[in-house]
Amino acid sequence: MRILSESLLNTLYGLSGVIGAGIVLLIVFFINWRIGKKKHLFDERYQQQTNRAKARSWDAMIVIYMIAWVIVIIFDGISFSFFLLTALLVLHNMTAAITNMYFLNKE
């Protein structure tokens, strides 16, 4: 005699998986937090180096987007991929401009 239906059991299994994953994520977070404190990963100098690295990677991505944009126009013409790359380039530049203005007004 079955007390629980199959769909209810599947739901319980799914929820237990989500809860288990959440617990694992918390454990990993606290382990990485302790390691980061021991290696001084949260001090000001490390943050400044990380921010510079992120800024340079954004600069490199602008160049990569422009090269990919030209390649798509040459090989694929004006199609969906062209408009997708154009949208990505516009969004990339908009987020860069917004964050730049935010940090300029913050100081």
C-alpha positions as CSV (number, residue, x, y, z in Angstrom):
1,M,0.0,0.0,0.0
2,R,1.5,3.3,-1.1
3,I,0.9,6.3,1.2
4,L,2.6,8.9,-0.9
5,S,2.0,9.4,-4.6
6,E,4.8,9.3,-7.1
7,S,4.5,13.0,-7.9
8,L,4.7,13.9,-4.2
9,L,7.8,11.7,-3.8
10,N,9.4,13.4,-6.8
11,T,8.6,16.8,-5.3
12,L,10.2,15.8,-2.0
13,Y,13.3,14.4,-3.8
14,G,13.6,17.7,-5.7
15,L,13.2,19.8,-2.6
16,S,15.7,17.7,-0.7
17,G,18.2,18.2,-3.6
18,V,17.7,22.0,-3.5
19,I,18.1,22.1,0.3
20,G,21.2,19.9,0.1
21,A,22.7,22.1,-2.5
22,G,22.0,25.2,-0.4
23,I,23.7,23.6,2.6
24,V,26.7,22.6,0.4
25,L,26.9,26.2,-0.9
26,L,26.9,27.6,2.6
27,I,29.7,25.3,3.7
28,V,31.8,26.2,0.6
29,F,31.1,29.9,1.2
30,F,32.3,29.8,4.8
31,I,35.4,27.7,3.9
32,N,36.4,30.1,1.2
33,W,35.7,33.1,3.5
34,R,38.1,31.6,6.1
35,I,40.7,31.0,3.5
36,G,40.3,34.5,2.2
37,K,40.8,36.0,5.6
38,K,43.9,34.0,6.2
39,K,45.4,35.1,2.8
40,H,44.3,38.7,3.3
41,L,42.1,38.6,0.1
42,F,39.7,41.3,1.5
43,D,42.2,44.1,2.1
44,E,42.1,47.4,0.2
45,R,45.2,46.7,-2.0
46,Y,43.7,43.4,-3.2
47,Q,40.4,45.0,-4.0
48,Q,42.2,47.8,-6.0
49,Q,44.2,45.2,-8.0
50,T,41.0,43.2,-8.7
51,N,39.2,46.4,-9.9
52,R,42.0,47.3,-12.2
53,A,42.0,43.8,-13.6
54,K,38.3,44.0,-14.2
55,A,38.6,47.3,-15.9
56,R,41.3,46.0,-18.3
57,S,39.2,43.0,-19.1
58,W,36.3,45.3,-20.0
59,D,38.6,47.3,-22.2
60,A,39.8,44.1,-23.9
61,M,36.2,43.0,-24.4
62,I,35.3,46.2,-26.3
63,V,38.1,45.3,-28.8
64,I,37.0,41.7,-29.0
65,Y,33.4,42.8,-29.6
66,M,34.4,45.1,-32.4
67,I,36.5,42.5,-34.1
68,A,33.7,39.9,-33.8
69,W,31.3,42.4,-35.1
70,V,33.3,43.0,-38.3
71,I,33.8,39.2,-38.8
72,V,30.1,38.6,-38.5
73,I,29.3,41.3,-41.0
74,I,31.9,39.9,-43.5
75,F,30.9,36.2,-43.2
76,D,27.2,36.3,-42.1
77,G,26.0,39.6,-43.3
78,I,23.2,41.6,-41.6
79,S,21.3,38.8,-39.8
80,F,20.4,37.8,-36.3
81,S,24.0,37.4,-35.2
82,F,24.8,40.9,-36.3
83,F,21.9,42.3,-34.3
84,L,22.8,40.2,-31.3
85,L,26.5,41.3,-31.3
86,T,25.3,44.9,-31.8
87,A,22.9,44.6,-28.8
88,L,25.7,43.1,-26.7
89,L,28.1,45.9,-27.7
90,V,25.5,48.6,-26.8
91,L,24.7,47.0,-23.5
92,H,28.3,46.6,-22.7
93,N,29.0,50.2,-23.4
94,M,25.9,51.4,-21.5
95,T,26.8,49.4,-18.4
96,A,30.4,50.8,-18.6
97,A,29.1,54.4,-18.9
98,I,26.5,53.9,-16.1
99,T,29.1,52.4,-13.7
100,N,31.6,55.1,-14.6
101,M,29.1,57.9,-13.9
102,Y,28.1,56.2,-10.6
103,F,31.7,56.0,-9.3
104,L,32.5,59.6,-10.5
105,N,29.5,60.9,-8.6
106,K,30.3,58.8,-5.5
107,E,33.7,60.5,-5.0
